Amino acid sequence: LRSARERESTVFIFGNGGSAAAASHFATDLAKDRFGDKRYLFKVMSLVDNTPLITATANDYGYEEIFLRQLKLYLKPDDLVIAISSSGNSENVIRATSFARESGAKTWGIVGFSGGKLAETAEQSVYIPTSVGQYGFMEDVTSILIHMVTVHIYEQDRKILSAENSRTEETIQPCSEKQY
């Protein structure tokens, strides 16, 4: 993720149902301006948050196209696509991830159950072993994973900024103390 940010690549995140909620949450946490320094901002887009576009696409082209058509509009080579799916077999998630990979984007999956097709389609996957049908557990672990990743990035960025400012003995604080 930090590498994508350094390249000024866009991070696209998506999923269905509880995974859509996780995608939206992940994008929000990455988009926060924690330090007031643009070097530490992510270009990030949740593909689940534009309800009018999603419903129009589903109505006109089919639900399988809702993420793919958005990526066709915005995706560039070297962007990062993060697909979240409990089963790993949602057709709309597979189509979008396949397109992204074929287009030269980096592709990651966060998958549960047996991993499904997404585990094979994405270049890299985080596999959360869960029994089929245990959506709640998968969603909870995904939320924990997202928070672990975003807090780790935040802490690394804070250390870098503190080191840069150590000569002035300035302490780097987040923009808001109410972030966590």
Contacts in CASP RR format, 6 or more apart in sequence:
PFRMAT RR
TARGET T0000
AUTHOR 0000-0000-0000
METHOD contacts of the structure
MODEL  1
LRSARERESTVFIFGNGGSAAAASHFATDLAKDRFGDKRYLFKVMSLVDN
TPLITATANDYGYEEIFLRQLKLYLKPDDLVIAISSSGNSENVIRATSFA
RESGAKTWGIVGFSGGKLAETAEQSVYIPTSVGQYGFMEDVTSILIHMVT
VHIYEQDRKILSAENSRTEETIQPCSEKQY
1 11 0 8 1.000
1 30 0 8 1.000
1 42 0 8 1.000
1 80 0 8 1.000
1 149 0 8 1.000
1 153 0 8 1.000
2 153 0 8 1.000
2 156 0 8 1.000
4 10 0 8 1.000
4 11 0 8 1.000
4 42 0 8 1.000
4 78 0 8 1.000
4 79 0 8 1.000
4 80 0 8 1.000
4 106 0 8 1.000
5 11 0 8 1.000
5 40 0 8 1.000
5 41 0 8 1.000
5 42 0 8 1.000
5 43 0 8 1.000
7 78 0 8 1.000
8 43 0 8 1.000
9 43 0 8 1.000
9 76 0 8 1.000
9 78 0 8 1.000
9 79 0 8 1.000
9 80 0 8 1.000
9 106 0 8 1.000
10 43 0 8 1.000
10 44 0 8 1.000
10 45 0 8 1.000
10 74 0 8 1.000
10 75 0 8 1.000
10 76 0 8 1.000
10 79 0 8 1.000
10 80 0 8 1.000
11 27 0 8 1.000
11 30 0 8 1.000
11 42 0 8 1.000
11 43 0 8 1.000
11 44 0 8 1.000
11 45 0 8 1.000
11 79 0 8 1.000
11 80 0 8 1.000
11 81 0 8 1.000
11 82 0 8 1.000
12 44 0 8 1.000
12 45 0 8 1.000
12 46 0 8 1.000
12 47 0 8 1.000
12 70 0 8 1.000
12 71 0 8 1.000
12 74 0 8 1.000
12 75 0 8 1.000
12 79 0 8 1.000
12 80 0 8 1.000
12 81 0 8 1.000
12 82 0 8 1.000
12 100 0 8 1.000
12 105 0 8 1.000
13 23 0 8 1.000
13 24 0 8 1.000
13 26 0 8 1.000
13 27 0 8 1.000
13 44 0 8 1.000
13 45 0 8 1.000
13 46 0 8 1.000
13 47 0 8 1.000
13 48 0 8 1.000
13 81 0 8 1.000
13 82 0 8 1.000
13 83 0 8 1.000
13 84 0 8 1.000
14 20 0 8 1.000
14 23 0 8 1.000
14 46 0 8 1.000
14 47 0 8 1.000
14 48 0 8 1.000
14 67 0 8 1.000
14 82 0 8 1.000
14 83 0 8 1.000
14 84 0 8 1.000
14 93 0 8 1.000
14 96 0 8 1.000
15 22 0 8 1.000
15 23 0 8 1.000
15 47 0 8 1.000
15 48 0 8 1.000
15 67 0 8 1.000
15 83 0 8 1.000
15 84 0 8 1.000
15 85 0 8 1.000
15 90 0 8 1.000
15 93 0 8 1.000
16 85 0 8 1.000
16 90 0 8 1.000
16 92 0 8 1.000
16 93 0 8 1.000
18 86 0 8 1.000
18 135 0 8 1.000
18 139 0 8 1.000
19 84 0 8 1.000
19 85 0 8 1.000
19 86 0 8 1.000
19 110 0 8 1.000
19 139 0 8 1.000
19 142 0 8 1.000
20 48 0 8 1.000
21 139 0 8 1.000
22 84 0 8 1.000
22 110 0 8 1.000
22 139 0 8 1.000
22 142 0 8 1.000
22 143 0 8 1.000
22 146 0 8 1.000
23 46 0 8 1.000
23 47 0 8 1.000
23 48 0 8 1.000
23 82 0 8 1.000
23 84 0 8 1.000
24 46 0 8 1.000
24 48 0 8 1.000
24 49 0 8 1.000
25 143 0 8 1.000
25 146 0 8 1.000
26 46 0 8 1.000
26 82 0 8 1.000
26 84 0 8 1.000
26 146 0 8 1.000
26 150 0 8 1.000
27 44 0 8 1.000
27 45 0 8 1.000
27 46 0 8 1.000
27 49 0 8 1.000
28 46 0 8 1.000
29 146 0 8 1.000
29 147 0 8 1.000
29 150 0 8 1.000
30 42 0 8 1.000
30 44 0 8 1.000
30 150 0 8 1.000
30 153 0 8 1.000
31 41 0 8 1.000
31 42 0 8 1.000
31 44 0 8 1.000
32 179 0 8 1.000
33 40 0 8 1.000
33 41 0 8 1.000
33 175 0 8 1.000
34 40 0 8 1.000
34 154 0 8 1.000
34 157 0 8 1.000
34 158 0 8 1.000
34 174 0 8 1.000
34 175 0 8 1.000
34 179 0 8 1.000
35 157 0 8 1.000
35 158 0 8 1.000
35 161 0 8 1.000
35 172 0 8 1.000
35 174 0 8 1.000
35 175 0 8 1.000
36 175 0 8 1.000
37 161 0 8 1.000
40 157 0 8 1.000
40 161 0 8 1.000
45 74 0 8 1.000
47 66 0 8 1.000
47 67 0 8 1.000
47 70 0 8 1.000
47 71 0 8 1.000
47 96 0 8 1.000
48 54 0 8 1.000
50 70 0 8 1.000
53 70 0 8 1.000
54 66 0 8 1.000
57 65 0 8 1.000
57 66 0 8 1.000
57 69 0 8 1.000
57 70 0 8 1.000
58 65 0 8 1.000
58 66 0 8 1.000
61 69 0 8 1.000
63 92 0 8 1.000
64 91 0 8 1.000
64 92 0 8 1.000
64 95 0 8 1.000
65 92 0 8 1.000
65 95 0 8 1.000
66 92 0 8 1.000
67 92 0 8 1.000
67 93 0 8 1.000
67 95 0 8 1.000
67 96 0 8 1.000
68 92 0 8 1.000
68 95 0 8 1.000
68 96 0 8 1.000
68 99 0 8 1.000
70 96 0 8 1.000
71 81 0 8 1.000
71 96 0 8 1.000
71 99 0 8 1.000
71 100 0 8 1.000
71 103 0 8 1.000
72 99 0 8 1.000
75 81 0 8 1.000
75 99 0 8 1.000
75 100 0 8 1.000
75 103 0 8 1.000
75 105 0 8 1.000
76 105 0 8 1.000
77 103 0 8 1.000
77 104 0 8 1.000
77 105 0 8 1.000
78 104 0 8 1.000
78 105 0 8 1.000
78 106 0 8 1.000
79 100 0 8 1.000
79 105 0 8 1.000
79 106 0 8 1.000
80 105 0 8 1.000
80 106 0 8 1.000
80 107 0 8 1.000
80 108 0 8 1.000
81 96 0 8 1.000
81 97 0 8 1.000
81 100 0 8 1.000
81 101 0 8 1.000
81 105 0 8 1.000
81 106 0 8 1.000
81 107 0 8 1.000
81 108 0 8 1.000
82 108 0 8 1.000
82 109 0 8 1.000
82 110 0 8 1.000
83 93 0 8 1.000
83 96 0 8 1.000
83 97 0 8 1.000
83 107 0 8 1.000
83 108 0 8 1.000
83 109 0 8 1.000
83 110 0 8 1.000
83 118 0 8 1.000
83 122 0 8 1.000
84 93 0 8 1.000
84 109 0 8 1.000
84 110 0 8 1.000
84 111 0 8 1.000
84 142 0 8 1.000
85 93 0 8 1.000
85 109 0 8 1.000
85 110 0 8 1.000
85 111 0 8 1.000
85 112 0 8 1.000
85 118 0 8 1.000
86 111 0 8 1.000
86 112 0 8 1.000
86 113 0 8 1.000
86 130 0 8 1.000
86 133 0 8 1.000
86 135 0 8 1.000
86 138 0 8 1.000
86 139 0 8 1.000
87 111 0 8 1.000
87 112 0 8 1.000
87 113 0 8 1.000
87 115 0 8 1.000
87 116 0 8 1.000
87 132 0 8 1.000
88 94 0 8 1.000
88 111 0 8 1.000
88 112 0 8 1.000
88 113 0 8 1.000
88 115 0 8 1.000
88 116 0 8 1.000
88 117 0 8 1.000
88 118 0 8 1.000
88 119 0 8 1.000
89 116 0 8 1.000
89 117 0 8 1.000
89 118 0 8 1.000
90 118 0 8 1.000
93 118 0 8 1.000
94 117 0 8 1.000
94 118 0 8 1.000
94 121 0 8 1.000
97 107 0 8 1.000
97 109 0 8 1.000
97 118 0 8 1.000
97 121 0 8 1.000
97 122 0 8 1.000
98 121 0 8 1.000
100 107 0 8 1.000
101 107 0 8 1.000
101 121 0 8 1.000
101 122 0 8 1.000
101 123 0 8 1.000
106 123 0 8 1.000
107 121 0 8 1.000
107 122 0 8 1.000
107 123 0 8 1.000
107 124 0 8 1.000
108 122 0 8 1.000
108 123 0 8 1.000
108 124 0 8 1.000
108 125 0 8 1.000
108 126 0 8 1.000
109 118 0 8 1.000
109 119 0 8 1.000
109 122 0 8 1.000
109 124 0 8 1.000
109 125 0 8 1.000
109 126 0 8 1.000
110 125 0 8 1.000
110 126 0 8 1.000
110 128 0 8 1.000
110 142 0 8 1.000
110 145 0 8 1.000
111 118 0 8 1.000
111 119 0 8 1.000
111 125 0 8 1.000
111 126 0 8 1.000
111 127 0 8 1.000
111 128 0 8 1.000
112 127 0 8 1.000
112 128 0 8 1.000
112 129 0 8 1.000
112 130 0 8 1.000
112 138 0 8 1.000
113 130 0 8 1.000
113 131 0 8 1.000
113 132 0 8 1.000
113 133 0 8 1.000
113 134 0 8 1.000
113 138 0 8 1.000
114 132 0 8 1.000
115 125 0 8 1.000
115 127 0 8 1.000
118 125 0 8 1.000
119 125 0 8 1.000
119 127 0 8 1.000
126 145 0 8 1.000
128 138 0 8 1.000
128 141 0 8 1.000
128 142 0 8 1.000
128 145 0 8 1.000
130 137 0 8 1.000
130 138 0 8 1.000
130 141 0 8 1.000
151 180 0 8 1.000
154 174 0 8 1.000
158 172 0 8 1.000
158 174 0 8 1.000
161 172 0 8 1.000
162 171 0 8 1.000
162 172 0 8 1.000
165 171 0 8 1.000
165 172 0 8 1.000
END
